[in-house]
Amino acid sequence: MKIASSIMTLATITMLWGCGSKSTESTDTTEFADSTNEAAADNTGSDSTSSAMEDDSEFAVEAANGGMAEVALSKIAEEKATDPKVKEFAKQMIKDHTKANDELKALATSKNITLPSAPNEEKQKAASDLGSKSGSDFDKAYIEVMKKDHDQTVKLFEDAQKEVKDAELKAFIDKTLPVIKAHAEHVKGLDKSK
């Protein structure tokens, strides 16, 4: 029953990612969002405004891509993890990243920033690879992905603290970064216990 449930979860995530495509070409939704935002920034007329809008929207797209992937990977882990501590971590990831994703979506909407509707192809491949594992191999692979992703996300947010111009986006970054850093430390602790 657990295997069937895991397969259904993975199939649902894959289906939703497939449905999220806004283009009939192989362009993923993060590329679509980036090009839409770039076009909007180019239409502002001012080079400095355009540059600031591009920096802000690039951060938002990358943060949304990572946040959606964290939720998707953690939903797989919630089903497939064998270690109760890993399952608990996955539940926390779903809760925290869903909250941050929702806040970012609302902020992006108010700023006319287009966000991707699904994680990019690289993140989808990581989910597929992770979903093919089971038992303790799954737990180890999930922890490794979470360590790598959180390290990248911490760097993204730290860089954005210096580059993002919009005050509300900066406030989102300042509020969210400590949570992401706590996740990074938590997953490193899980890794040491393996």
QUIGI-V211073 format. One line per field, one symbol per residue. phi: phi as a letter, one per 30 degrees, with the letter a starting at -180 (. if undefined). psi: psi as a letter, one per 30 degrees, with the letter a starting at -180 (. if undefined). A space follows every 10 residues. Layout:
phi=???
psi=???
This chain:
phi=.ddddddddd dddddddddd dcbddddddd dddedddddd ddddjcdddd ddddeddddd ddddedddde dddddddddc dcdeddddde dddddddddd ddddeddddd chcdcdcadd eddddddddd ddcbiddded dddddddddd dddededddd edcdcdddde ddddddeddd dddedddddd dddd
psi=eeeeeeeeee eeeeeeeeff kgkfagklfe eeeeeeeeee efgfekeeee eeeeeeeeee eeeeeeeeee eeefeeeeef kfkeeeeeee eeeeeeeeee eeeeeeeeef ghkkllflll eeeeeeeeee ffllbfeeee eeeeeeeeee eeeeeeeeee efekekeeee eeeeeeeeee eeeeeeeeee eff.
